[in-house]
Amino acid sequence: EEHLQFTARVYGLDRRRERVDQALERLGLAQRRKQLAGALSGGWKQRLALATTTLHEPKLLLLDEPTAGVDPKARRGFWDEIHALSAQGLTVLVSTHYMDEAERCHEIAYISYGKLIARGTAEEVVARSHLVTLRGEGAGVDRLAKEIGARPGVEMAAPFGAALHVSGQDREALEAAIAPWRREPYRWTPVEPTLEDVFIHLMNRSEDNFQ
């Protein structure tokens, strides 16, 4: 509470008590109003930070990897609040390395070595990549990643749990790459590429400006 009161004074806000009380209630911090900010867990600290940055009702909010080190439940609550703020007309720009978080955004942009390499909705970015992904299932298929990944036409072969995603832009080359394993116990099905598939595909084609 003291932290938010201080912020309200810095911005010269009116109705300070009312604004602070509303912020505490909105972000579930009311019961922790007397707790030291330094004693809060990572997730609660992020909630407090969000309360602080929105106390003066900005039009634009910049969040740099806001959920790093936050547990899944706290992360979900944090994103629910971001969407609630967005619905009220606030523009939120978020940087993240988590592709499942990028999928929550209305629009995404990939930046590689300082260059914008893709922009649009998640669906548009996936479609424009022209990436083809085959999902392999069956006992031990995830252990084939290195061998299949070295075959012509395969840009990426990555385990997804017990399954294997094999991606590239040439469907015929992909089919040829997995041909030796087109038998039991393996099963292969075309699937929609994930944002992570697309991200790795684009990064593989980017040039490190340090070089």
C-alpha positions as CSV (number, residue, x, y, z in Angstrom):
1,E,0.0,0.0,0.0
2,E,2.8,2.4,0.9
3,H,4.5,1.6,-2.5
4,L,1.4,2.5,-4.4
5,Q,0.7,5.6,-2.3
6,F,4.3,6.8,-3.1
7,T,3.7,6.2,-6.8
8,A,0.4,8.1,-6.7
9,R,2.2,11.1,-5.1
10,V,5.0,11.0,-7.6
11,Y,2.4,11.3,-10.4
12,G,0.5,14.0,-8.5
13,L,-2.7,12.0,-8.8
14,D,-6.0,13.0,-7.2
15,R,-8.2,10.6,-5.3
16,R,-5.0,8.8,-4.2
17,R,-6.7,6.6,-1.5
18,E,-9.5,5.6,-3.9
19,R,-7.0,4.8,-6.7
20,V,-4.8,2.7,-4.5
21,D,-7.7,0.8,-3.0
22,Q,-9.0,0.0,-6.5
23,A,-5.6,-1.2,-7.7
24,L,-5.2,-3.4,-4.7
25,E,-8.6,-5.0,-5.2
26,R,-8.3,-5.4,-8.9
27,L,-5.0,-7.3,-8.7
28,G,-5.9,-9.4,-5.6
29,L,-3.4,-7.5,-3.4
30,A,-5.9,-6.2,-0.8
31,Q,-5.1,-8.8,1.8
32,R,-1.4,-8.1,1.3
33,R,-1.6,-4.3,1.6
34,K,0.5,-4.4,4.9
35,Q,3.1,-6.9,3.6
36,L,6.5,-5.6,2.7
37,A,7.0,-5.5,-1.1
38,G,10.4,-7.2,-0.8
39,A,8.8,-10.2,1.0
40,L,6.4,-10.9,-1.9
41,S,6.9,-13.9,-4.2
42,G,7.8,-13.4,-7.8
43,G,4.3,-13.6,-9.0
44,W,2.9,-11.2,-6.5
45,K,5.8,-8.8,-7.2
46,Q,4.8,-8.7,-10.8
47,R,1.2,-8.0,-9.8
48,L,2.4,-5.1,-7.7
49,A,4.5,-3.9,-10.6
50,L,1.5,-4.0,-12.9
51,A,-0.6,-2.1,-10.3
52,T,2.1,0.5,-10.1
53,T,2.5,1.0,-13.8
54,T,-1.2,1.4,-14.4
55,L,-2.1,3.5,-11.4
56,H,-1.9,6.7,-13.5
57,E,-4.0,5.2,-16.3
58,P,-1.4,5.3,-19.2
59,K,-2.4,4.8,-22.8
60,L,0.6,2.6,-23.6
61,L,2.2,-0.1,-21.4
62,L,5.6,-1.6,-22.2
63,L,6.3,-5.0,-20.5
64,D,9.7,-6.6,-20.9
65,E,9.4,-10.4,-20.2
66,P,6.9,-9.7,-17.4
67,T,6.4,-13.4,-16.4
68,A,10.0,-14.6,-16.3
69,G,10.3,-16.9,-13.3
70,V,6.6,-16.8,-12.5
71,D,4.6,-20.0,-11.8
72,P,1.9,-21.1,-14.3
73,K,-1.0,-20.1,-12.2
74,A,0.4,-16.6,-11.5
75,R,1.3,-16.3,-15.2
76,R,-2.3,-17.1,-16.2
77,G,-3.7,-14.5,-13.8
78,F,-1.2,-11.9,-15.0
79,W,-2.3,-12.4,-18.6
80,D,-5.9,-12.3,-17.7
81,E,-5.3,-8.9,-16.2
82,I,-3.3,-7.7,-19.3
83,H,-6.3,-8.7,-21.5
84,A,-8.7,-6.9,-19.1
85,L,-6.6,-3.8,-19.4
86,S,-6.5,-4.1,-23.2
87,A,-10.3,-4.4,-23.3
88,Q,-10.4,-1.1,-21.6
89,G,-8.5,0.6,-24.4
90,L,-4.9,0.3,-23.1
91,T,-2.3,-0.6,-25.7
92,V,0.1,-3.2,-24.3
93,L,3.5,-4.1,-25.9
94,V,5.0,-7.3,-24.4
95,S,8.4,-8.8,-25.1
96,T,8.6,-12.5,-24.4
97,H,10.6,-15.7,-25.4
98,Y,7.6,-17.9,-24.5
99,M,5.7,-18.8,-27.7
100,D,2.6,-19.8,-25.8
101,E,2.5,-16.2,-24.5
102,A,2.9,-14.8,-27.9
103,E,-0.2,-16.7,-29.0
104,R,-2.2,-14.8,-26.4
105,C,-1.4,-11.5,-28.2
106,H,-3.6,-9.9,-30.9
107,E,-0.6,-9.3,-33.1
108,I,3.0,-10.6,-32.8
109,A,6.3,-9.5,-34.3
110,Y,9.6,-11.5,-34.5
111,I,12.8,-9.5,-34.2
112,S,16.1,-11.2,-35.0
113,Y,19.4,-9.4,-34.5
114,G,17.6,-6.1,-34.6
115,K,15.6,-6.8,-37.7
116,L,11.9,-7.3,-38.0
117,I,11.4,-10.6,-39.8
118,A,7.7,-11.3,-39.3
119,R,4.6,-9.5,-38.2
120,G,0.9,-10.2,-38.0
121,T,-1.6,-12.4,-36.1
122,A,-0.4,-15.8,-35.0
123,E,-2.4,-17.4,-37.8
124,E,-0.9,-15.0,-40.4
125,V,2.7,-15.5,-39.3
126,V,2.3,-19.3,-39.4
127,A,0.6,-19.2,-42.9
128,R,3.3,-16.9,-44.4
129,S,6.1,-19.2,-43.2
130,H,5.0,-21.8,-45.8
131,L,6.3,-24.3,-43.3
132,V,5.2,-28.0,-43.4
133,T,5.2,-30.0,-40.2
134,L,4.8,-33.7,-39.7
135,R,4.1,-35.2,-36.3
136,G,5.6,-38.6,-35.5
137,E,4.2,-40.8,-32.8
138,G,5.1,-44.2,-31.5
139,A,7.5,-45.8,-29.0
140,G,10.9,-44.1,-29.2
141,V,10.1,-41.7,-32.1
142,D,11.5,-38.8,-30.1
143,R,14.9,-40.4,-30.1
144,L,15.0,-40.1,-33.9
145,A,15.4,-36.3,-33.8
146,K,19.1,-36.2,-34.6
147,E,19.0,-38.8,-37.3
148,I,16.0,-37.4,-39.1
149,G,17.1,-33.8,-38.6
150,A,20.3,-34.5,-40.6
151,R,18.4,-35.7,-43.7
152,P,17.9,-33.4,-46.8
153,G,15.0,-31.0,-46.7
154,V,14.5,-31.2,-42.9
155,E,15.0,-27.8,-41.3
156,M,14.1,-28.9,-37.8
157,A,13.3,-32.2,-36.0
158,A,12.3,-31.5,-32.3
159,P,10.8,-33.8,-29.7
160,F,7.4,-32.6,-28.3
161,G,6.9,-34.8,-25.3
162,A,6.9,-38.4,-26.6
163,A,6.2,-37.2,-30.2
164,L,8.5,-35.7,-32.8
165,H,7.9,-32.6,-35.0
166,V,9.7,-32.7,-38.3
167,S,9.5,-29.4,-40.3
168,G,10.6,-27.9,-43.6
169,Q,9.2,-26.0,-46.6
170,D,9.4,-28.9,-49.1
171,R,6.8,-31.5,-48.4
172,E,8.2,-34.1,-50.8
173,A,11.6,-33.8,-49.1
174,L,10.1,-34.3,-45.7
175,E,8.2,-37.3,-46.9
176,A,11.4,-38.8,-48.2
177,A,13.2,-38.0,-45.0
178,I,10.8,-40.0,-42.8
179,A,10.3,-42.8,-45.4
180,P,12.5,-45.3,-43.6
181,W,10.3,-44.9,-40.5
182,R,7.0,-45.1,-42.2
183,R,6.2,-48.4,-40.5
184,E,5.0,-49.7,-37.1
185,P,5.3,-48.6,-34.4
186,Y,5.6,-45.1,-36.0
187,R,2.7,-43.0,-37.2
188,W,3.0,-39.7,-39.1
189,T,0.4,-37.1,-39.6
190,P,0.5,-33.5,-41.1
191,V,-0.1,-30.9,-38.4
192,E,-0.3,-27.1,-38.2
193,P,3.1,-25.7,-37.4
194,T,3.4,-24.2,-34.0
195,L,4.6,-20.6,-33.4
196,E,7.8,-22.2,-32.0
197,D,8.3,-24.2,-35.2
198,V,8.0,-21.0,-37.2
199,F,10.2,-19.0,-34.8
200,I,13.0,-21.6,-35.1
201,H,12.5,-21.7,-38.9
202,L,12.9,-17.9,-39.2
203,M,15.9,-17.8,-36.8
204,N,17.7,-20.5,-38.8
205,R,17.5,-18.2,-41.8
206,S,18.6,-15.1,-39.9
207,E,22.2,-13.9,-40.0
208,D,24.0,-13.0,-36.7
209,N,25.0,-9.4,-37.0
210,F,27.9,-10.0,-34.7
211,Q,29.6,-11.9,-37.5
